[in-house]
Amino acid sequence: MQKVEDVSGAVVQKVSAAIYSWQEHPVQATAEPSRGIVSRPDASTMASVERSAVPAVPTSAEPPKTLRTGPAASTMASVERSAVPALPTSAERPKTLGKAPDVPTGALFGVGDRLKAVFYERVDVEEDKWGGASSALHGILQRPELSGEYIVQEDGTISVPLLGSIPVANRSTQQVQADLAESFNQLLGRKGLVNILPLERPPIYVLGPVKNPGSFKYAAGMTILHAIALAGGLDRAESEPWQKIEAVRETQKRSGAIDTMLKLLARAAVLKAERDGTAPKISRQLLELAGATEAANLVNEQSDRRKAVATARKDRERATMRALEAAKQDVAAYARMESFDELIKLRQERVNSMRTLVDRKVLSMTVMDQIQSELSDAQQRRQDARNQYASAKQRLAWLESEVLRTRADLRNDLEVEIETTESQIAANVRELNASEGVLYTLPVTRAQFAKDANSATYQIVRQSAAGPVSIESDGMTLLQPGDLVNISVGASEPREPAGSPVPTLPLTGESLPASRTPSDGLGTSLLENGIQQ
C-alpha cells in the first residue's frame, strides 16, 4: 500500500510538470509515445507516466488502455487515471491561446502599434502503436512563415503572408485573433491557433516648460499628469547667472520702452485733439497701461508742452485775421466812388457853362483855366481811389489765401507729427514685444508674465481620421498612443501668431495687461533680488 502511494505521488509530479511545459511551450506539446516493453512493476509505472504526459484525447468508444506486464499493472493504471486531469477533445478546445496579458480588456489597436503574431496548426500524428486502434494523438505545430512582428499601417491593417491585409485598427486583441484564425482556416482548410502579443504602442510626446521634454513610452491608463511626471515635472530649476543678467538687461529695456510709449500715447492724444479742435481724449490703450490718474497727468504734461506752440499759432492766426479785416474795410471804403463821380459831374457842368461865358467874353481865360484845373483834380482823385480799391482787393485776396495756407500748413504739420508719433509707438511696441519674448524664455522671469504663475493649461494634439485635432484638458484626460501634450504655464502668456517666435502686441484695440505696467517693479525687483538668487 505504501508503494502505491509513492508511485501515485511520482505520477502527479510528472503529470503536473508535463502540463506546465505544454502550456509554456505549445509548439513542443506533442510527445513521442514510449515504445519500450516493460516487464517489471516499476517499469510499467514509468510507461504509464510517460503516456500520461502526452495530451492524449480518449475516443468516445473506449477508454485509453495501459500495458499489463507486471502484477501491479492494474493498480498503476487506476492510479494513473485518477492522477491525470482529463483533457478536452479537439472539438472543445478554443481556437486562440488567450488574450495578451499587457493589454487591458477593451484596449484597441491603433495606427503605428507593433505586435507579434504567432500561428499554430493542429495536426494528427500517427496512431499509437501501443494503444488501441481507435485512439489518435493530436499535435500542435508552429507556422513560422506566417508568424512574426507586424506594424499597423496608416490604413489600419497589417499585411500577413498568404493571408493578405487584415484590419487591425480600432479592434481588440480577441477580434484580431478571431479574424486571423478564420482567414487561416479558409486558406489552408485546417484549424489554426493564433497568439497575438502587443509589443509596442506609439509614444506620447510632451512639449512645454518641463525638465525633460520629448517622447515617452505609452502605458495604458496614462493621463496628462502621468506624462508630466515622466518628463520630470514642470521646470522650476533656477536660472544660470547669464540668464539673470540678460533678464535684468531686457527688463530695463522693456521698462524704458513702456515709459517712452506712455509719453507717445499722451502726445498723440493731445495732437489729435489739437487737430480736431476738441479737448484731449485719453485712449483706452493709455488707460490700460498707466491707469486713469497717471494717464490724465501724462496728457496734461503733454498739453503744457504744446501750449507755447499753440499760443504762437493762435497769435499768428489772430494777426492774419486782423489784417484780413482791415483789408475788407479798405475794400469797402474804396468801393464808394459815387461822391467822386458826382463831384466830377458837377465840375464838368461848370466847365461847360463857363466856356460859354468865356466865348461871350464875359469871363477871362484865367477863370476858365482855374475851373478846368479843378475838374482835372477831381478826375485824378477818382483814379487814385480806383487804384487804391484795386490794391485793397488784391491785398484782401492775398490775406484770405494766407489764412487758408496757414491753416493747411498747421493741419499738415499736425498730421505729420501724429504720423511720426504713431510710428514711434509702433517701434516701441516691437521693441517691447521683443523684450517680452526674451524675458518669457528665461525661467527667472517667465512666471512674472502670467496672471497666475501656478496655473497650467494642457492641450492634446491627437491624430484622427480627419487629421490632427486639438483637445483642451484639465490634466486628467486619458491619453492615447501618439498623443502630443502641449503644456502652457500661466493664464496670460504672450500671444504668438502662427509662424512667429516673438509675441506681438496690437497697436489698437488691445494692449498690455495691467499687470505689466511700470509700477509693477519688475526691473527693480530683478536688480535687487535677481542676481542674489
Buried (B, 14 or more C-beta within 10 A) or exposed (E): EEEBEEBBEBBBEBBBEBBEEBEEEBEEBBBEBBEEEBEEBEBBBBBBBBBBBBBBBBBEEEEBBBBEBBEBBEBBBEBBBEBBEEBEEEEEBEBBBEBBEEBEEEBBBBBBBBBBBBBBBBEEBEBBEBBBEEBBBBBBBBBEEBBEEBBBBEEBBBEBEEBEEBBBBEBBBBBBBBBBBBBBEEEBEEBBBBBBBBBBBBBBBBBBBBEEBEBBEBBBEBBBBBBBBBBEEBBEEEBEEEBBBBBBEBBBBBBBBBEBBBBBBBBBBBBBBBBEEEEBEBBEBBBBBBBEEBBBEBBEBBBEBBEEEBEEBEEEBEEBEEBBEBBBEBBEEBEEEEEBEEBBEEBEEBBEEBBEEBEEEEBEEEEBEEBBEBBEEBBEBBEEBBEBBEBBBEBBEEBBEBBEEBEEEBEEBBEEBBEBBBEBBBBBBBBBBBBBBBBBBBBBBBBBBBEEEEEBBBBBBBBEEEEEEEEEBEBEBEBBBBBBBBBBBBEEBBEEEEEEEBBBBEEEEEBBEBEBBBEBEBBEEBEEEBEEE
